Amino acid sequence: MSARQPGATRLRRLSREVAEFAAVGGIGVLVNLAVFNLVRNSTELPVVRCSMIATAVAIIFNYIGFRYFTYRDRDKTRPPREFTLFLVFSAAGLVIENGLLYVATYGFDWDTPLQSNIFKFLGIGVASLFRFWSYRSWVFRAVPAARPAAAPADAGEAGDIAAAAEVRIPGTRRKPREAKEPEEPGEPEAQEEAVGARR
């Protein structure tokens, strides 16, 4: 039972992390798609460029959500390093996400609004798997476990304490030992000899 408990605890933590990551990421997907369609329909920019702008906006939203919700209990001692790594891995995710849309748009001429949204959504899904792995492994690092305090050098062992209890303190009396009853001879012949000796 004790061997299974740590594994079950890790599984619960991972499940909670996935759920919170999905909650933030799901809202980020809505932000991403909303900005993508807004920029595409209101400007003359190419499709992939509109997508990259939307991804950049979603990255900023996601950082706030991940830092203060999903990974709120992770190490906060190195903010510049954390934010730099976040931007690096987010940029890699941006390439994955928009690379799929680029191939669909310019490689297969699938550039209708519906097709663009489908491949945009698929790109977000693939990039999200990469982001989940990279963020939890490199960006939002777990807080190092505190080391137990060292025992004092002059601390005695349990055996020393037990031995100290046997030391006689001056001015005190030792506990009298219980008197043992004389053992009666066990054999009949010995009993008869004992009776004869008493006579």
Protein Blocks (a to p, Z undefined) as FASTA:
>chain_A
ZZmmmmmmmmmmmmmmmmmmmmmmmmmmmmmmmmmmmmmmmmccdfklmmmmmmmmmmmm
mmmmmmmmmmmmbcfklmmlmmmmmmmmmmmmmmmmmmmmmmmmmmnopabfklmmmmmm
mmmmmmmmmmmmmmmmmmmgcddddddddddfklccfklmmmmmmpccehiacddddddd
ddddfbfklmmmmmmmmZZ
